[in-house]
Amino acid sequence: MDKAQVYVGLDIGTTAIRVIVGEAVNGQLNVIGVGSERSQGLKDGVIVDIDKVVTATRTAVQQAQTKSNLKFDQVVVGVPAKDLLIQPTHGMIIVAEQPKEISEVEVFNVATASLSHSIPAEREVVAITPEQFIVDGQGGVTDPRGMSATRVELDAFVYSVPRIVINNIRKVLQKVGLRLKHFVLNPLALAQLALNDGEQDFGTVLIDMGGAQSTAYAIHDHQLKYVAVDEEGGLNLTKDVSVVLNTSLSNAEKIKRDYGMADPDQTTPGEKFPVEVVGKDEPVLVEETYLSEILEARFEQIFDRLDHDLVKVDALALPGGVVLTGGVAETVGLVPLAERLLNVTVRLYSPQEMGLRNAGFATGLGLIAYANNLSEIELLVTSVVNQGALDATVSHDLPQQPNQVNSKKQERQYGTKPEAETEEKPAKPHKQGGIRAFFKNFFD
């Protein structure tokens, strides 16, 4: 089997660690192996106990190797968007005094130039996505190779996270015996998988409903423009059920999955289920509507806080509406509840591949889909972030330093927090005016 056609995605999540193996055949990516193990050693999506994460990761890897009948040691690793900073950047190099053909070397050099601005020591760049190349003043170029020019420039977006997050992931990989192919930001992976071309182009809010947090991503022009994070997720829902019904966490999790509905209006009045209550010998019957009201209260909190941040940048005015994914998004009745709370069109994305038909597998599947779909020019640009992880399809000997560079850090910065905080929640914008405002926030 050609290893260059095999992609292994590693999704280190708070509630589960998943490994998905995909094989690309004639442009078609087929899943050939899956491993999944309950997470330990993570809190709010961040590694807090390396040894526990290593144990769970090793188990998931072994499962995936057994099911795929393939021994692998190189993985594409997802990076959470917690504390993500998004910065537009610009790089420029002189190719030659007289027009000279642009090669992969010049592309690598100008991408390196775009990263030469100062990054705080506590942060590490994990991704760079090209927006356009500018060849001798001519913009809008997607691939400058083969063109003749004296100067080439690159406009791109740079994504960085706290260095400790990356260092801990690298330690896990080292202890498990895995090599890093490259990092992929979870929202970029999810967007490519869950959103169609029009939704990525015209703009959509993608909300990943995870175990420890719920994260909203504003996607426009195939770029990640904004991130809003709420530090609550499926684990909070389980704790609510446990506390209110006076039952154990394990019972609460099972009750949530078996009987939970997000929207009380969709429950059957009078329908009941048994609950093992602490201190009672016999199960107590509880109405489904009551359980739904417990879940609804927490969902209202989550969506209200996400709405508060998204409204500030008019992201909910984007024409694609909202797409929900992640394991918690599978809760029955969540889509109509989200539509009512956010006042936009909402749909659910869940993978349809055999054995992966749950939105909880979306990130892991997105990682291998993203890696498989990277073009040669995107691989070249990406390689400056992790030079050792350059894919075998682009194997040229690239220089470490550009010939002559000039880069600048643009003033705008986007991340998990908007630049100006306001005390009162603003009124929701009208669609047309909101879209113009969103463009003004991000594209002027």
Backbone torsions as a table, in degrees:
resi	resn	phi	psi	omega
1	MET	NA	132.0	-178.9
2	ASP	-74.3	114.6	-176.4
3	LYS	-64.6	-26.3	179.9
4	ALA	-65.3	-18.0	-179.3
5	GLN	-101.5	4.6	-179.3
6	VAL	-109.4	132.1	179.4
7	TYR	-124.9	133.0	179.0
8	VAL	-119.9	119.2	179.9
9	GLY	-99.9	134.1	177.6
10	LEU	-117.4	113.3	179.5
11	ASP	-108.3	106.4	-179.3
12	ILE	-94.6	93.3	-176.8
13	GLY	-102.7	167.2	-177.7
14	THR	-68.5	-36.0	-177.8
15	THR	-100.8	-22.4	180.0
16	ALA	-153.0	146.7	172.0
17	ILE	-108.4	122.8	-173.9
18	ARG	-122.6	139.4	176.2
19	VAL	-123.2	124.6	-179.0
20	ILE	-124.3	128.0	-179.0
21	VAL	-106.6	126.3	178.8
22	GLY	-125.3	144.5	177.3
23	GLU	-118.3	125.8	179.0
24	ALA	-91.2	119.5	179.4
25	VAL	-128.4	115.9	179.9
26	ASN	51.9	43.1	177.6
27	GLY	83.0	-6.3	180.0
28	GLN	-101.8	126.4	179.7
29	LEU	-95.4	119.1	-179.2
30	ASN	-113.3	132.3	176.6
31	VAL	-78.4	124.9	-177.0
32	ILE	-118.3	-3.4	179.2
33	GLY	-168.3	143.2	-179.3
34	VAL	-138.9	138.8	173.0
35	GLY	-131.5	139.1	-179.1
36	SER	-145.7	130.9	-179.7
37	GLU	-138.5	141.1	178.0
38	ARG	-59.7	132.7	-176.5
39	SER	-72.9	146.1	168.7
40	GLN	-142.6	145.6	176.9
41	GLY	89.5	14.0	176.6
42	LEU	-122.9	148.0	175.4
43	LYS	-140.4	125.0	-179.4
44	ASP	54.5	36.3	176.8
45	GLY	81.7	1.6	-176.8
46	VAL	-115.9	139.2	179.7
47	ILE	-68.7	125.6	177.8
48	VAL	-121.4	-12.9	176.8
49	ASP	-141.0	99.4	-173.0
50	ILE	-62.2	-42.7	-176.4
51	ASP	-62.4	-40.7	178.3
52	LYS	-66.4	-38.6	177.8
53	VAL	-66.7	-39.2	178.2
54	VAL	-59.6	-45.5	-179.2
55	THR	-61.1	-46.8	-179.7
56	ALA	-67.2	-39.7	-180.0
57	THR	-64.9	-42.5	-179.9
58	ARG	-61.2	-40.1	178.3
59	THR	-64.2	-45.1	179.8
60	ALA	-63.4	-39.2	178.8
61	VAL	-64.5	-44.9	179.6
62	GLN	-61.6	-39.5	177.2
63	GLN	-61.7	-46.4	-178.0
64	ALA	-65.8	-37.1	178.7
65	GLN	-67.5	-39.9	179.4
66	THR	-65.5	-45.6	-177.3
67	LYS	-70.9	-31.4	180.0
68	SER	-89.6	-10.3	-175.2
69	ASN	54.6	42.5	-175.6
70	LEU	-142.6	130.4	173.6
71	LYS	-92.3	119.6	-179.5
72	PHE	-129.1	156.1	177.1
73	ASP	-138.7	7.0	-179.5
74	GLN	-121.1	131.1	-173.4
75	VAL	-134.5	151.4	169.1
76	VAL	-94.8	122.2	-171.3
77	VAL	-109.6	131.5	176.9
78	GLY	-78.4	142.1	177.8
79	VAL	-117.0	125.2	-180.0
80	PRO	-67.4	155.9	-176.6
81	ALA	-89.8	7.3	178.7
82	LYS	-61.2	128.8	-179.4
83	ASP	60.2	29.1	177.9
84	LEU	-73.3	138.1	174.1
85	LEU	-117.4	127.2	-179.9
86	ILE	-109.8	123.8	-178.8
87	GLN	-128.8	126.8	169.9
88	PRO	-71.9	144.3	-177.3
89	THR	-141.3	162.5	-178.5
90	HIS	-141.0	132.7	176.7
91	GLY	-129.5	151.7	179.9
92	MET	-145.2	139.7	172.9
93	ILE	-133.8	153.3	171.3
94	ILE	-90.0	122.9	-179.1
95	VAL	-77.8	-49.4	179.8
96	ALA	-169.6	166.4	177.7
97	GLU	-69.2	-34.4	175.2
98	GLN	-110.6	152.8	-178.7
99	PRO	-51.0	131.0	-178.9
100	LYS	-136.7	147.3	-178.0
101	GLU	-65.3	133.2	179.2
102	ILE	-80.9	127.9	179.2
103	SER	-114.1	-175.3	177.2
104	GLU	-63.6	-28.3	178.3
105	VAL	-61.2	-45.6	-180.0
106	GLU	-67.0	-36.5	177.3
107	VAL	-63.0	-45.5	177.9
108	PHE	-60.6	-43.1	-177.8
109	ASN	-64.8	-43.0	-178.2
110	VAL	-71.0	-31.7	174.6
111	ALA	-66.4	-39.5	176.1
112	THR	-62.5	-40.3	179.0
113	ALA	-61.5	-35.2	-178.7
114	SER	-70.2	-16.6	179.0
115	LEU	-100.2	3.0	-172.3
116	SER	-80.5	-5.8	174.8
117	HIS	-72.1	163.9	-173.4
118	SER	-71.3	128.0	172.4
119	ILE	-111.4	130.5	-180.0
120	PRO	-52.3	143.5	-175.0
121	ALA	-59.2	-27.5	-177.2
122	GLU	-85.4	1.6	-178.8
123	ARG	-120.0	155.4	177.9
124	GLU	-135.0	135.2	177.1
125	VAL	-73.2	128.5	-179.0
126	VAL	-114.4	-13.5	-179.8
127	ALA	-159.9	150.9	171.8
128	ILE	-140.2	127.7	-178.9
129	THR	-118.8	123.6	-178.5
130	PRO	-70.5	138.5	174.7
131	GLU	-99.7	-46.9	175.3
132	GLN	-163.6	151.9	168.1
133	PHE	-99.7	149.4	177.7
134	ILE	-122.5	116.5	-174.7
135	VAL	-110.4	110.6	-177.3
136	ASP	49.3	44.0	176.5
137	GLY	88.2	-9.4	-179.7
138	GLN	-91.4	112.3	-176.9
139	GLY	-89.1	-178.8	177.1
140	GLY	77.8	14.3	-178.6
141	VAL	-86.8	129.2	179.7
142	THR	-92.6	-28.8	179.2
143	ASP	-145.8	105.3	-175.2
144	PRO	-84.1	-4.3	-177.1
145	ARG	-60.2	135.4	-179.8
146	GLY	91.8	-16.9	175.8
147	MET	-78.6	153.6	176.8
148	SER	-103.6	133.5	-177.0
149	ALA	-163.6	165.6	173.5
150	THR	-101.0	-19.0	-176.2
151	ARG	-145.3	140.6	175.7
152	VAL	-135.1	139.0	-179.5
153	GLU	-126.0	161.2	179.1
154	LEU	-138.3	126.5	167.5
155	ASP	-100.1	131.3	-176.3
156	ALA	-151.5	171.5	172.0
157	PHE	-113.2	134.5	179.6
158	VAL	-111.4	135.0	-177.8
159	TYR	-118.9	127.0	179.9
160	SER	-131.2	151.8	178.1
161	VAL	-133.1	166.6	176.7
162	PRO	-55.1	134.7	-175.4
163	ARG	-59.1	-33.0	-178.1
164	ILE	-62.5	-32.0	178.4
165	VAL	-62.0	-46.3	-178.1
166	ILE	-70.9	-40.5	179.9
167	ASN	-60.3	-41.1	179.9
168	ASN	-67.9	-38.1	176.5
169	ILE	-63.0	-43.3	179.5
170	ARG	-61.8	-38.4	178.8
171	LYS	-64.7	-39.8	177.6
172	VAL	-61.8	-47.5	-180.0
173	LEU	-59.2	-43.3	-179.0
174	GLN	-61.8	-44.4	-177.8
175	LYS	-71.0	-30.2	179.1
176	VAL	-81.5	-18.2	-178.6
177	GLY	88.6	31.8	-180.0
178	LEU	-110.3	150.1	175.6
179	ARG	-107.0	144.6	179.8
180	LEU	-84.2	123.3	171.4
181	LYS	-79.4	-58.1	166.2
182	HIS	-169.9	162.4	175.5
183	PHE	-82.0	148.8	171.8
184	VAL	-134.5	128.1	176.0
185	LEU	-65.4	132.8	-179.3
186	ASN	-52.7	-43.4	-179.6
187	PRO	-64.8	-33.8	177.9
188	LEU	-67.7	-39.0	178.1
189	ALA	-66.2	-45.7	-179.3
190	LEU	-63.8	-41.7	-177.1
191	ALA	-61.6	-43.1	-179.0
192	GLN	-65.8	-29.9	-177.6
193	LEU	-87.3	-44.1	-170.0
194	ALA	-89.3	-21.6	-176.7
195	LEU	-109.2	140.3	174.7
196	ASN	-80.1	176.0	-174.3
197	ASP	-60.7	-41.5	-179.9
198	GLY	-65.8	-39.1	179.1
199	GLU	-65.6	-39.0	177.3
200	GLN	-70.4	-33.4	-176.6
201	ASP	-76.4	-54.0	-174.6
202	PHE	-82.7	-21.6	174.4
203	GLY	118.2	130.0	-178.8
204	THR	-151.8	149.9	171.7
205	VAL	-99.4	123.2	179.0
206	LEU	-107.5	123.1	-178.1
207	ILE	-113.9	118.6	179.1
208	ASP	-96.0	112.2	-177.4
209	MET	-94.5	96.3	-176.5
210	GLY	-100.6	-175.8	-178.2
211	GLY	-72.7	-38.5	-175.1
212	ALA	-105.0	-20.1	-178.5
213	GLN	-156.2	162.7	177.2
214	SER	-120.5	125.0	-172.1
215	THR	-124.9	129.7	179.0
216	ALA	-106.9	134.7	179.7
217	TYR	-121.2	128.6	173.2
218	ALA	-93.4	117.6	-179.0
219	ILE	-111.1	130.3	175.9
220	HIS	-150.5	140.9	179.8
221	ASP	54.8	37.3	178.6
222	HIS	61.4	22.9	178.6
223	GLN	-125.8	148.1	172.9
224	LEU	-81.6	118.3	-173.8
225	LYS	-105.7	-27.8	-173.6
226	TYR	-157.3	146.9	179.1
227	VAL	-130.6	132.7	173.3
228	ALA	-125.8	130.0	-175.4
229	VAL	-119.5	131.1	170.2
230	ASP	-114.4	127.3	-173.2
231	GLU	-81.1	42.4	175.0
232	GLU	-138.8	147.6	-179.3
233	GLY	-159.9	-148.0	-175.0
234	GLY	-61.1	-33.6	179.6
235	LEU	-65.1	-34.7	177.4
236	ASN	-67.3	-38.0	176.7
237	LEU	-61.9	-43.6	179.4
238	THR	-62.8	-43.1	179.4
239	LYS	-63.7	-38.0	178.1
240	ASP	-60.2	-46.7	-180.0
241	VAL	-62.6	-42.1	-179.8
242	SER	-61.2	-45.6	-176.5
243	VAL	-69.7	-47.4	-174.5
244	VAL	-69.3	-39.4	-178.0
245	LEU	-92.4	-1.3	177.2
246	ASN	56.8	50.6	179.4
247	THR	-131.2	165.8	-177.4
248	SER	-67.9	161.4	179.3
249	LEU	-62.8	-38.8	179.5
250	SER	-65.4	-41.0	176.3
251	ASN	-65.0	-40.9	-178.9
252	ALA	-62.4	-39.5	178.8
253	GLU	-64.0	-42.8	179.7
254	LYS	-66.8	-41.5	178.6
255	ILE	-62.0	-44.2	-179.9
256	LYS	-58.9	-43.9	-177.4
257	ARG	-73.8	-37.8	-174.2
258	ASP	-83.0	-34.3	-172.7
259	TYR	-124.6	-8.2	-172.9
260	GLY	-70.5	135.5	173.1
261	MET	-134.8	136.9	-175.6
262	ALA	-75.2	-29.5	-174.2
263	ASP	-112.5	111.4	-178.9
264	PRO	-58.1	-27.7	-179.3
265	ASP	-64.4	-19.5	-178.4
266	GLN	-96.2	1.0	178.3
267	THR	-84.3	164.7	177.8
268	THR	-97.4	113.7	-179.2
269	PRO	-55.2	134.1	178.0
270	GLY	88.4	-13.6	179.2
271	GLU	-71.3	129.4	-176.1
272	LYS	-127.7	162.3	177.3
273	PHE	-142.2	155.5	-177.6
274	PRO	-83.1	142.6	177.6
275	VAL	-129.4	129.3	175.2
276	GLU	-80.3	106.6	-175.3
277	VAL	-95.7	136.4	179.1
278	VAL	-60.4	129.5	178.1
279	GLY	90.3	-1.2	179.3
280	LYS	-119.3	141.3	-178.2
281	ASP	-77.3	-34.2	-177.0
282	GLU	-109.8	146.4	177.1
283	PRO	-60.2	149.5	177.6
284	VAL	-105.7	136.6	179.0
285	LEU	-83.6	130.8	-178.6
286	VAL	-125.1	139.0	180.0
287	GLU	-75.2	141.2	177.4
288	GLU	-58.8	-36.0	-179.4
289	THR	-62.9	-38.3	179.2
290	TYR	-65.2	-43.8	176.3
291	LEU	-60.4	-43.0	180.0
292	SER	-62.2	-37.3	178.6
293	GLU	-65.4	-34.1	176.4
294	ILE	-63.8	-47.2	-179.5
295	LEU	-67.5	-40.9	-178.8
296	GLU	-58.6	-40.8	-178.2
297	ALA	-60.1	-42.1	179.7
298	ARG	-71.2	-41.5	177.7
299	PHE	-61.0	-38.4	178.0
300	GLU	-60.7	-40.8	177.6
301	GLN	-62.2	-46.5	-177.6
302	ILE	-62.0	-51.0	-176.8
303	PHE	-69.9	-30.7	178.1
304	ASP	-64.6	-42.0	-179.8
305	ARG	-71.2	-40.1	176.4
306	LEU	-63.2	-42.9	178.1
307	ASP	-58.3	-41.0	-179.1
308	HIS	-58.7	-43.9	179.5
309	ASP	-74.8	-40.4	-176.7
310	LEU	-68.3	-35.6	179.3
311	VAL	-64.2	-33.1	-178.6
312	LYS	-59.6	-30.7	179.9
313	VAL	-111.0	12.5	176.7
314	ASP	59.2	28.0	-177.6
315	ALA	-68.1	-29.8	-179.3
316	LEU	-73.1	-6.0	175.5
317	ALA	-87.6	-5.2	178.5
318	LEU	-63.1	142.1	-171.6
319	PRO	-65.1	-20.6	-178.4
320	GLY	-77.7	-7.7	-179.5
321	GLY	68.6	-140.5	-176.6
322	VAL	-125.5	137.7	173.1
323	VAL	-118.9	125.3	178.3
324	LEU	-97.0	140.4	172.6
325	THR	-150.6	-178.1	-173.9
326	GLY	93.8	157.1	-173.4
327	GLY	-56.4	-39.7	-178.3
328	VAL	-67.9	-25.0	-179.2
329	ALA	-64.7	-15.4	179.1
330	GLU	-77.1	-5.9	179.1
331	THR	-56.4	127.6	-178.2
332	VAL	-59.7	133.0	176.6
333	GLY	84.0	4.1	-177.2
334	LEU	-72.2	-35.0	-178.1
335	VAL	-61.5	-52.2	178.4
336	PRO	-63.8	-33.2	177.1
337	LEU	-65.1	-44.0	178.9
338	ALA	-63.7	-37.7	177.9
339	GLU	-62.6	-40.9	-179.6
340	ARG	-68.5	-39.8	-176.3
341	LEU	-76.4	-36.1	-176.3
342	LEU	-97.5	-14.5	178.2
343	ASN	60.8	38.8	176.0
344	VAL	-140.5	168.8	174.9
345	THR	-72.0	133.4	-177.6
346	VAL	-130.0	139.5	172.0
347	ARG	-136.5	162.2	179.7
348	LEU	-102.8	135.1	169.6
349	TYR	-108.6	127.7	174.6
350	SER	-138.7	132.8	-179.9
351	PRO	-56.9	149.7	179.5
352	GLN	-109.2	0.7	178.7
353	GLU	-65.8	143.2	-179.1
354	MET	-57.4	129.4	179.8
355	GLY	84.7	-5.7	-178.4
356	LEU	-124.3	20.0	-173.3
357	ARG	-80.3	60.0	174.9
358	ASN	-151.9	137.9	-176.2
359	ALA	-63.4	-15.4	177.0
360	GLY	-65.8	-20.5	179.0
361	PHE	-90.7	0.5	-173.1
362	ALA	-61.7	-43.3	-177.9
363	THR	-64.2	-48.4	-179.6
364	GLY	-60.5	-42.8	177.9
365	LEU	-67.2	-38.2	178.7
366	GLY	-62.3	-33.5	-179.3
367	LEU	-61.3	-46.8	-178.5
368	ILE	-74.7	-31.9	176.9
369	ALA	-66.1	-41.3	179.0
370	TYR	-63.6	-46.3	-179.9
371	ALA	-62.8	-39.8	-178.8
372	ASN	-67.2	-32.4	-174.6
373	ASN	-91.1	-2.6	178.3
374	LEU	-63.7	129.5	176.5
375	SER	-77.8	169.6	179.2
376	GLU	-61.4	-39.4	-178.6
377	ILE	-68.6	-37.0	177.1
378	GLU	-68.2	-36.6	176.1
379	LEU	-64.1	-40.6	178.3
380	LEU	-61.2	-46.9	-179.2
381	VAL	-66.1	-43.1	179.9
382	THR	-62.6	-31.9	-175.0
383	SER	-62.9	-21.7	179.9
384	VAL	-71.5	-21.7	177.9
385	VAL	-77.6	-42.0	-179.4
386	ASN	-135.8	81.8	-171.3
387	GLN	-60.4	-31.3	-179.8
388	GLY	-73.7	-10.2	-175.4
389	ALA	-105.3	15.8	180.0
390	LEU	-59.9	128.9	-176.5
391	ASP	-64.6	150.1	-177.3
392	ALA	-61.7	-19.8	179.9
393	THR	-71.3	-16.0	176.0
394	VAL	-126.9	91.8	-168.1
395	SER	-113.0	18.7	-178.8
396	HIS	-70.1	154.6	178.0
397	ASP	-79.9	99.9	-174.6
398	LEU	-94.1	139.4	-178.9
399	PRO	-70.5	158.2	-179.9
400	GLN	-85.0	-27.8	-176.7
401	GLN	-126.5	139.1	177.1
402	PRO	-72.0	160.9	179.6
403	ASN	-66.5	-51.1	179.6
404	GLN	-151.0	124.5	-173.3
405	VAL	-127.2	154.3	172.9
406	ASN	-148.6	114.2	-178.7
407	SER	-127.4	157.7	177.2
408	LYS	-142.4	145.1	176.8
409	LYS	-94.5	117.7	-179.8
410	GLN	-69.2	157.9	-172.1
411	GLU	-71.6	-30.5	-175.8
412	ARG	-72.8	141.3	173.8
413	GLN	-137.6	137.0	179.4
414	TYR	-122.5	146.7	178.3
415	GLY	-165.9	-150.1	-176.6
416	THR	-80.7	-10.5	178.3
417	LYS	-125.5	132.8	176.0
418	PRO	-68.4	160.6	-174.6
419	GLU	-66.5	-34.9	-177.9
420	ALA	-123.0	125.3	177.7
421	GLU	-90.8	141.6	177.0
422	THR	-121.7	147.2	-176.6
423	GLU	-75.1	-41.3	-176.0
424	GLU	-99.0	145.9	178.6
425	LYS	-75.9	120.7	-177.7
426	PRO	-70.9	158.3	177.5
427	ALA	-67.6	150.5	-179.8
428	LYS	-68.7	137.3	-176.0
429	PRO	-76.2	156.5	168.8
430	HIS	-70.3	153.6	-174.0
431	LYS	-55.5	-52.4	-173.2
432	GLN	-65.6	-50.5	-179.8
433	GLY	-64.2	-35.3	-179.6
434	GLY	-64.3	-41.8	179.3
435	ILE	-62.9	-42.8	178.0
436	ARG	-61.7	-39.4	180.0
437	ALA	-66.8	-38.6	178.8
438	PHE	-63.3	-43.9	177.2
439	PHE	-59.1	-41.3	-178.1
440	LYS	-64.7	-39.2	-179.5
441	ASN	-63.3	-36.3	-168.3
442	PHE	-118.1	-19.0	-169.1
443	PHE	-124.6	0.3	177.1
444	ASP	-69.5	NA	NA
